[in-house]
Amino acid sequence: MDDETATPKAPTSLFEISAIDPVARENPHPRMKALREEGRVMRDEAIKTWLLSHYDDIRSTVNDGTFFRAPNKAEEGSMPRHLIDPEDPEGRRNSILLMDNPDHARNRGPLMQAFYSRIKSMEAEIEALIDGIIDAAPASGRFDLMEHVAVPVPILVIAHILGVDESRLKEFREWSENLIHFLNPMRTPEQTSLMEASQENLENYFTELMETRRREPRQDLISDMVQAQAAGGDFADEELRTNLQALLVGGNLTTTDLIGNGVWLFLTHPEQLEAFKADPKLTVPAVEEVLRFEAPVQATSRIVSEDREVAGCPMKKSQPVFMSLGAANRDPERFDNPEAFDITVRRRSHVSFGGGAHICIGAPLARIEARRVFRKLFERYPNMKLVEQDLVWRALPFFRGIEKLEVEV
């Protein structure tokens, strides 16, 4: 459906607003609008899951530390349970993405401190890496923006921060694409097999590299973390390895989507692009508007920790609550004219990075990268335009990104 203002029938399944569904993959927003207008809460009984779509309800839920994240705390038969390997019911317990306190705070705190310190000290290097990739892109003609800019920028930057072998970026990207399916409850047996193989490859690689950095520390995040551990940091090798891997995976896939979505939005809204190019002060709000309008991550979740009311609805302990970040970010009760992509309007804050204790740990880096890419890219290519094409969006549920973006410069 091309007209985003048209409202179809309200969805009755969570998957009707996910990239699994071909219509929602192309454009989920009309269905999200219908969902929001239908009411504050939807129940998907087939997967025993609640779904929220209003901004205020989602903001209060992600900020509420009494909810759980660990999927093994969800009721049997519910969607989070599909993330658990039946042969390893405690699996993924080492990831801060799926940890609850006190383990979450114990692991996230030192990692966040070291990660943010490393980003701050390397900001000039990060910008130089980005400039180098954009300068190396074709000077004229047609090319795939994803291949030449959106994919290589985030993987190079996070690899540089971590201190992994930059000659193996292609492998890391491939492993990341496979491993992200651990968040896909509808993955196929083939995707599961590739995911498990990639997980093993990354675990072996990080195990060896952590040992190397203990003997020969460098100016990188892995060295920072093994030194923090040696100085008394309360986290095990298995936990550290899992969360370093998560930074590598999450630090490149979603930022690739942020860059691709942003360039597409600028090129399909030329008046916004002209405003952006004319005023450097719009760099920061432009990135925030891209995040609001086409968030790379479209959903997050929590698990009810005790019988209670959520969004005005009684819910039981262990019931999962999924939240449509895409729907919240276009809630007219929160944003004026929410269906308009407008970088010149002063917007209230979005929820594209989630919130609370589990707010995206990579948010500051993603913002740095996107700001630099958009500014540098349109300085180098002031006349960039889209080539006529049928866009192909990623089929990964609850994520939104473009597979290929042909441009002409």
C-alpha positions in Angstrom: 0.0 0.0 0.0 1.6 3.2 -1.1 -0.6 5.7 0.7 0.6 5.7 4.3 -2.4 7.8 5.3 -4.8 5.0 4.4 -5.7 2.7 7.3 -6.3 -1.0 6.6 -8.0 -3.4 8.9 -6.2 -3.7 12.3 -3.9 -6.7 12.5 -4.7 -9.6 14.8 -1.2 -11.1 14.8 2.1 -9.8 15.7 3.6 -11.1 12.5 1.2 -9.0 10.4 3.4 -5.9 11.3 6.7 -7.8 11.0 9.0 -8.3 8.0 7.9 -11.9 7.8 4.7 -10.6 6.1 5.4 -9.4 2.5 3.0 -6.4 2.8 4.5 -5.3 6.2 8.0 -5.8 4.9 7.3 -3.3 2.1 5.6 -0.8 4.4 4.5 -1.7 7.9 3.2 1.7 8.9 -0.5 1.6 7.7 -1.0 -1.6 9.7 0.8 -0.1 12.7 -1.5 2.9 12.5 -4.5 0.6 12.4 -3.2 -1.3 15.4 -2.7 1.9 17.3 -6.2 3.2 16.5 -7.8 -0.1 17.5 -6.7 0.2 21.1 -3.8 0.3 23.6 -3.3 -3.5 23.8 -3.6 -6.4 21.3 -3.5 -10.1 22.3 -1.9 -12.6 20.0 -3.2 -15.8 21.5 -1.4 -18.1 19.0 1.9 -17.1 20.4 0.6 -16.1 23.9 1.9 -12.6 23.6 0.6 -9.1 24.3 1.4 -6.2 21.9 1.6 -2.5 22.8 1.5 0.2 20.1 1.1 3.6 22.0 4.1 5.7 22.8 3.3 6.5 26.4 2.6 2.8 27.2 5.8 1.7 25.6 7.9 4.3 27.1 6.7 3.5 30.6 7.1 -0.2 30.1 10.7 -0.1 28.8 11.6 2.2 31.6 10.1 -0.1 34.3 12.9 -2.1 35.8 10.5 -4.6 37.4 9.9 -6.4 34.0 12.0 -9.4 33.0 14.0 -9.9 29.8 15.3 -13.5 30.1 13.2 -15.6 27.7 13.2 -18.6 30.1 11.0 -16.6 32.4 8.3 -16.4 29.8 5.4 -18.9 29.9 5.6 -22.1 27.9 4.3 -21.7 24.3 4.9 -17.9 24.2 7.1 -16.3 21.5 10.2 -15.6 23.7 10.4 -19.3 24.4 11.1 -19.9 20.7 14.4 -18.1 21.2 15.6 -20.9 23.6 17.5 -23.9 22.3 15.6 -26.9 23.8 19.0 -28.6 24.3 20.2 -25.6 26.3 17.3 -24.1 28.2 19.6 -21.7 30.0 21.3 -20.6 26.7 22.0 -17.0 25.9 22.2 -16.3 29.7 25.5 -14.6 29.1 24.1 -11.9 26.8 23.2 -8.6 28.4 20.4 -8.4 25.8 18.6 -11.2 27.6 19.9 -10.8 31.2 18.1 -9.6 34.3 19.6 -8.0 37.4 21.8 -8.5 39.2 23.7 -10.2 36.3 22.7 -7.5 33.8 24.1 -4.7 35.9 27.2 -6.6 36.8 28.0 -7.2 33.1 26.7 -4.1 31.4 28.2 -1.6 33.8 31.9 -2.2 33.2 31.3 -2.9 29.5 29.4 0.3 29.0 32.0 2.3 30.8 34.9 0.9 28.8 33.0 1.1 25.5 32.0 4.7 25.9 35.4 5.7 27.0 36.9 4.0 24.0 34.4 5.7 21.6 35.2 9.1 23.1 39.0 8.6 22.8 38.7 7.3 19.2 36.1 9.8 17.8 38.6 11.4 15.5 39.8 8.0 14.2 36.2 6.9 13.7 35.4 10.0 11.6 38.6 9.4 9.6 37.6 5.8 8.9 34.2 6.9 7.7 35.7 9.6 5.5 38.1 7.1 4.0 35.3 4.7 3.0 33.2 7.5 1.4 36.3 8.9 -0.4 36.9 5.4 -1.8 33.4 5.0 -3.2 32.9 5.5 -7.0 33.5 9.1 -8.1 30.8 9.0 -10.7 28.1 6.8 -12.3 25.9 4.3 -10.6 26.6 2.2 -7.5 25.0 0.4 -4.7 25.1 2.7 -1.7 24.7 -0.3 0.7 27.7 -2.2 -0.7 30.0 0.8 -0.9 29.1 2.8 2.2 26.3 1.5 4.5 27.7 -2.0 5.0 31.5 -1.2 5.2 31.3 1.8 7.6 29.8 0.1 10.7 31.7 -3.1 10.5 35.0 -1.3 10.0 34.3 1.1 12.9 33.2 -1.5 15.4 36.1 -3.8 14.4 38.6 -0.9 14.9 37.1 -0.2 18.4 37.1 -3.8 19.5 40.6 -4.5 18.0 39.6 -7.5 15.8 41.5 -8.4 12.6 40.3 -5.9 10.0 41.5 -8.2 7.2 38.6 -10.5 8.1 35.7 -8.0 7.9 33.9 -10.0 5.2 33.8 -13.0 7.5 32.7 -11.0 10.5 29.8 -9.5 8.4 28.8 -12.9 7.2 28.9 -14.4 10.7 26.9 -11.4 12.0 24.2 -11.8 9.4 23.8 -15.4 10.4 24.1 -14.9 14.2 21.4 -12.2 14.3 18.9 -14.9 13.6 19.0 -15.9 17.3 16.5 -13.0 17.6 14.3 -14.5 14.9 11.7 -16.9 16.5 10.7 -18.0 12.9 14.1 -19.0 11.7 14.3 -22.0 9.4 16.4 -25.1 10.1 19.0 -23.8 7.6 19.2 -20.4 9.3 19.6 -22.2 12.6 22.4 -24.3 11.3 24.2 -21.2 9.9 23.6 -19.4 13.1 25.1 -22.1 15.2 28.2 -22.5 12.9 28.8 -18.7 13.0 28.4 -18.6 16.7 31.0 -21.3 17.1 33.4 -19.4 14.7 33.0 -16.2 16.6 33.4 -17.9 20.0 36.6 -19.6 18.9 37.9 -16.3 17.4 37.2 -14.2 20.5 38.5 -16.9 22.9 41.8 -16.8 21.1 41.9 -13.0 20.8 41.1 -12.5 24.5 44.0 -14.7 25.4 46.3 -12.8 23.0 45.3 -9.5 24.5 46.0 -10.7 28.0 49.6 -11.4 26.9 49.9 -8.4 24.5 47.4 -5.6 25.3 46.7 -2.9 22.7 44.7 0.3 22.6 41.4 -1.4 22.0 38.2 -2.5 23.8 39.1 -6.1 24.1 42.3 -5.2 25.9 40.4 -2.8 28.1 38.0 -5.5 29.2 40.4 -8.3 29.9 42.5 -5.8 31.9 39.3 -4.8 33.9 38.6 -8.4 34.5 42.2 -9.0 35.8 41.8 -6.0 38.1 38.8 -7.6 39.8 36.0 -7.2 37.3 33.1 -9.5 38.3 32.4 -11.2 35.0 33.4 -14.5 33.5 35.2 -15.2 30.3 32.0 -16.7 28.8 30.0 -13.6 29.7 32.7 -11.2 28.3 33.1 -13.2 25.1 29.3 -13.3 24.4 28.9 -9.6 25.0 31.9 -8.6 22.9 30.4 -10.8 20.1 27.1 -8.9 20.6 28.9 -5.6 20.1 30.4 -6.9 16.8 27.1 -8.2 15.5 24.8 -5.4 16.8 27.3 -2.8 16.1 27.3 -3.3 12.4 23.9 -4.7 11.2 21.5 -2.1 12.7 23.8 0.9 11.9 24.0 -0.3 8.3 20.2 -0.2 8.2 20.2 3.3 9.9 22.5 4.6 7.1 20.6 3.0 4.3 17.2 4.1 5.6 18.5 7.6 6.1 19.9 8.0 2.6 16.7 6.6 1.1 14.6 9.1 3.1 16.8 12.0 2.1 16.7 11.1 -1.6 12.9 10.6 -1.6 12.4 13.9 0.3 14.5 16.3 -1.7 13.3 19.4 0.2 14.6 17.8 3.4 17.9 17.0 1.8 18.3 20.6 0.6 17.6 21.9 4.1 20.1 19.4 5.5 22.9 20.4 3.1 22.2 24.1 3.8 22.4 24.0 7.5 25.0 21.9 9.5 23.0 22.5 12.7 20.4 20.1 11.3 22.8 17.2 11.4 21.8 16.0 14.9 18.0 16.4 14.5 18.2 14.8 11.0 19.6 11.6 12.5 17.0 11.6 15.2 14.2 12.0 12.6 15.6 9.1 10.5 15.6 7.0 13.7 12.0 8.0 14.5 10.6 7.6 11.0 12.2 4.4 9.9 13.8 2.8 13.0 16.2 -0.1 12.2 14.8 -2.0 15.2 11.0 -2.2 15.1 10.2 -4.0 18.3 11.4 -4.8 21.8 9.9 -6.9 24.5 9.6 -7.5 28.3 8.1 -10.3 30.4 5.7 -9.6 33.2 7.3 -10.3 36.6 4.0 -10.5 38.6 0.3 -10.2 38.1 -0.3 -6.6 37.3 -2.0 -4.1 35.0 0.0 -2.9 31.9 -1.4 -0.2 29.6 -4.7 -0.5 31.4 -4.9 -4.3 30.8 -4.6 -7.0 33.5 -1.7 -9.3 32.7 -0.4 -12.4 34.4 3.1 -13.3 35.6 5.4 -14.7 32.9 3.3 -13.3 30.0 5.5 -11.6 27.3 4.8 -8.0 26.2 6.0 -7.0 22.8 6.2 -3.4 21.9 6.0 -1.9 18.4 8.6 0.9 18.4 7.6 1.8 14.8 4.0 2.4 15.9 5.1 4.4 19.0 7.3 6.6 16.9 4.4 7.7 14.8 1.9 8.1 17.6 0.0 11.4 17.0 -0.5 11.7 20.7 3.2 12.2 21.0 4.3 13.7 17.7 2.7 16.5 15.6 2.1 15.4 12.0 3.9 12.1 12.7 3.5 10.7 9.1 5.8 13.5 7.8 9.5 13.1 7.5 10.7 16.5 8.6 14.2 17.2 10.0 13.4 20.9 10.6 10.7 20.3 13.2 11.7 20.1 16.8 10.5 16.6 17.8 10.0 15.0 21.2 12.2 12.0 21.9 11.6 8.7 20.1 11.9 5.1 21.4 14.0 3.6 18.6 16.8 2.6 21.1 14.3 1.2 23.6 14.8 2.6 27.1 15.5 1.9 30.7 18.3 -0.3 31.9 18.2 -2.2 28.5 18.5 0.9 26.3 20.7 0.1 23.3 24.3 0.2 24.4 25.4 1.1 20.9 23.2 4.2 20.6 26.0 6.8 21.0 28.2 5.1 18.4 25.3 4.7 15.9 24.6 8.4 16.2 28.2 9.4 15.7 28.5 7.2 12.6 25.2 8.3 11.0 25.9 12.0 11.6 29.3 11.8 10.0 28.1 9.6 7.1 25.2 11.8 6.1 27.2 15.0 6.3 30.3 13.7 4.5 28.3 11.7 1.9 26.2 14.7 0.7 29.2 17.0 0.7 31.0 14.6 -1.6 27.9 13.8 -3.7 25.8 17.0 -3.7 23.8 15.8 -6.8 23.2 12.2 -5.7 19.9 10.8 -6.8 18.1 7.5 -6.7 18.1 5.2 -9.6 14.6 3.8 -10.5 14.4 0.5 -8.8 12.2 -1.9 -6.8 13.5 -1.7 -3.3 14.0 -5.0 -1.4 13.6 -4.7 2.4 15.2 -7.2 4.8 13.0 -10.1 5.7 14.3 -10.4 9.3 11.3 -10.0 11.6 11.2 -6.8 13.8 14.1 -5.2 11.9 13.8 -2.7 9.0 16.5 -2.1 6.4 17.2 -2.0 2.7 19.1 -4.8 1.0 20.3 -2.8 -2.0 20.1 1.0 -2.8 21.2 2.0 -6.3 22.2 5.7 -6.6 23.6 7.9 -9.3 26.2 10.5 -8.7 
